[in-house]
């Protein structure tokens, strides 16, 4: 599975989300929007998609992505931008748009993960006709029984 298409989709969805969330409430520049998008894309991909998604699934990873986007816009927005209350609405709107896009990215990644696991399992094959071989011994010596001398 290639990483570039996933990163590109995440980056474009972040640019759209931050353009809506930040440009609607602030006079955010394109540099602000691209820097927020780049940060959230990289951290979300490394933390959410590579670590959390394969272990716990789509729902928990979507929640992590929502919180990551919300907190990053809230923290960095309060540093870079002016109004504190507008940051709340911009971060909520941005986080919702990013989370909706992430659901589709997670589905794509989960199908890739399940396809990879299926192909790995298919690679380990054995001959089932030889899997169970039983042998019968005709004369089984008993350890506890004394040997008779005939």
PyMOL commands that set and color helices and strands:
alter all, ss='L'
color gray80, all
select helices_A, chain A and resi 4-25+30-56+58-80+84-123+128-130
alter helices_A, ss='H'
color red, helices_A
deselect
rebuild
show_as cartoon
